[in-house]
């Protein structure tokens, strides 16, 4: 066995031995970020006060605040979850289902005819 | 043959960053589906792994460039407010769309959806990139993670597709024009 093959097998074994916590943290945080975006978009559209608060950059209007705030929520959630789960093995299947539900909900909630129900 | 700077940057945003992202997305889906499936027979080499890492970083960059250029360069031109009494609305795309019942939905549904749904793409692909950076080939050993990453990439493809479709149609009905004019080729009069 040459050195390169040995290194490759070693890298693969390292990756296999990683816990799933970091991956699950990134996935759930992305779901939370996506849902935050949709929820803030609806809130900014329906509530005048929030719409005013969300104008971070006037030429872009409330979209600037909605997206910036959603990104901050996403990154904050990611940081917290990574800190809590990075060395742990978590229920990845259940977390994945929750994250995908949040993502699908955000896809639907950003669709104006559905958003207008709120 | 001339082009305005606003049109040029709209092209860079849509056909450059957005179009390239859509093309790249198709490749990432195939790669993640075929090569990184737990049932895949062929071994994934270190070179394959490095290639996909670079590919996903490039995709994440494209996605962020697409939404940021859209939101902070093109969108302000799109939503420019027309001075009271303006009759010719060609320089005010949003107002132009809203001025006719036959085009208002391109703004009220098309742009309203596009401006938000597009952001799901960079969020999703950044997550996919981060997970792949961490696990690399080892993602084959974590099927729930790999399947969820694949689903997020699929949704990002859908989100970018929706944004791309509405972007193209909106620009067709009410093009973003303005800024200085750049002459590309000086044509001969026939």
HADDOCK unambig.tbl for C-alpha pairs under 7 A between the chains (distance, minus, plus):
assign (segid A and resid 8 and name CA) (segid B and resid 46 and name CA) 6.63 0.50 0.50
assign (segid A and resid 12 and name CA) (segid B and resid 137 and name CA) 6.51 0.50 0.50
assign (segid A and resid 12 and name CA) (segid B and resid 138 and name CA) 5.97 0.50 0.50
assign (segid A and resid 15 and name CA) (segid B and resid 135 and name CA) 5.45 0.50 0.50
assign (segid A and resid 15 and name CA) (segid B and resid 136 and name CA) 6.96 0.50 0.50
assign (segid A and resid 15 and name CA) (segid B and resid 138 and name CA) 4.54 0.50 0.50
assign (segid A and resid 16 and name CA) (segid B and resid 138 and name CA) 4.81 0.50 0.50
assign (segid A and resid 16 and name CA) (segid B and resid 141 and name CA) 5.96 0.50 0.50
assign (segid A and resid 23 and name CA) (segid B and resid 131 and name CA) 5.34 0.50 0.50
assign (segid A and resid 23 and name CA) (segid B and resid 145 and name CA) 6.54 0.50 0.50
assign (segid A and resid 24 and name CA) (segid B and resid 145 and name CA) 6.90 0.50 0.50
assign (segid A and resid 26 and name CA) (segid B and resid 127 and name CA) 5.81 0.50 0.50
assign (segid A and resid 26 and name CA) (segid B and resid 131 and name CA) 6.91 0.50 0.50
assign (segid A and resid 27 and name CA) (segid B and resid 127 and name CA) 6.46 0.50 0.50
assign (segid A and resid 30 and name CA) (segid B and resid 123 and name CA) 6.14 0.50 0.50
assign (segid A and resid 30 and name CA) (segid B and resid 124 and name CA) 6.32 0.50 0.50
assign (segid A and resid 30 and name CA) (segid B and resid 127 and name CA) 6.41 0.50 0.50
assign (segid A and resid 34 and name CA) (segid B and resid 120 and name CA) 5.99 0.50 0.50
assign (segid A and resid 59 and name CA) (segid B and resid 76 and name CA) 4.99 0.50 0.50
assign (segid A and resid 60 and name CA) (segid B and resid 71 and name CA) 6.42 0.50 0.50
assign (segid A and resid 60 and name CA) (segid B and resid 72 and name CA) 6.22 0.50 0.50
assign (segid A and resid 60 and name CA) (segid B and resid 75 and name CA) 6.39 0.50 0.50
assign (segid A and resid 60 and name CA) (segid B and resid 76 and name CA) 5.22 0.50 0.50
assign (segid A and resid 92 and name CA) (segid B and resid 144 and name CA) 6.20 0.50 0.50
assign (segid A and resid 92 and name CA) (segid B and resid 145 and name CA) 6.90 0.50 0.50
assign (segid A and resid 93 and name CA) (segid B and resid 144 and name CA) 5.53 0.50 0.50
assign (segid A and resid 96 and name CA) (segid B and resid 144 and name CA) 6.95 0.50 0.50
assign (segid A and resid 96 and name CA) (segid B and resid 148 and name CA) 6.02 0.50 0.50
assign (segid A and resid 107 and name CA) (segid B and resid 117 and name CA) 6.53 0.50 0.50
assign (segid A and resid 110 and name CA) (segid B and resid 113 and name CA) 5.80 0.50 0.50
assign (segid A and resid 110 and name CA) (segid B and resid 116 and name CA) 6.32 0.50 0.50
assign (segid A and resid 110 and name CA) (segid B and resid 117 and name CA) 6.12 0.50 0.50
assign (segid A and resid 111 and name CA) (segid B and resid 113 and name CA) 5.31 0.50 0.50
assign (segid A and resid 112 and name CA) (segid B and resid 109 and name CA) 5.71 0.50 0.50
assign (segid A and resid 112 and name CA) (segid B and resid 112 and name CA) 6.57 0.50 0.50
assign (segid A and resid 112 and name CA) (segid B and resid 113 and name CA) 6.08 0.50 0.50
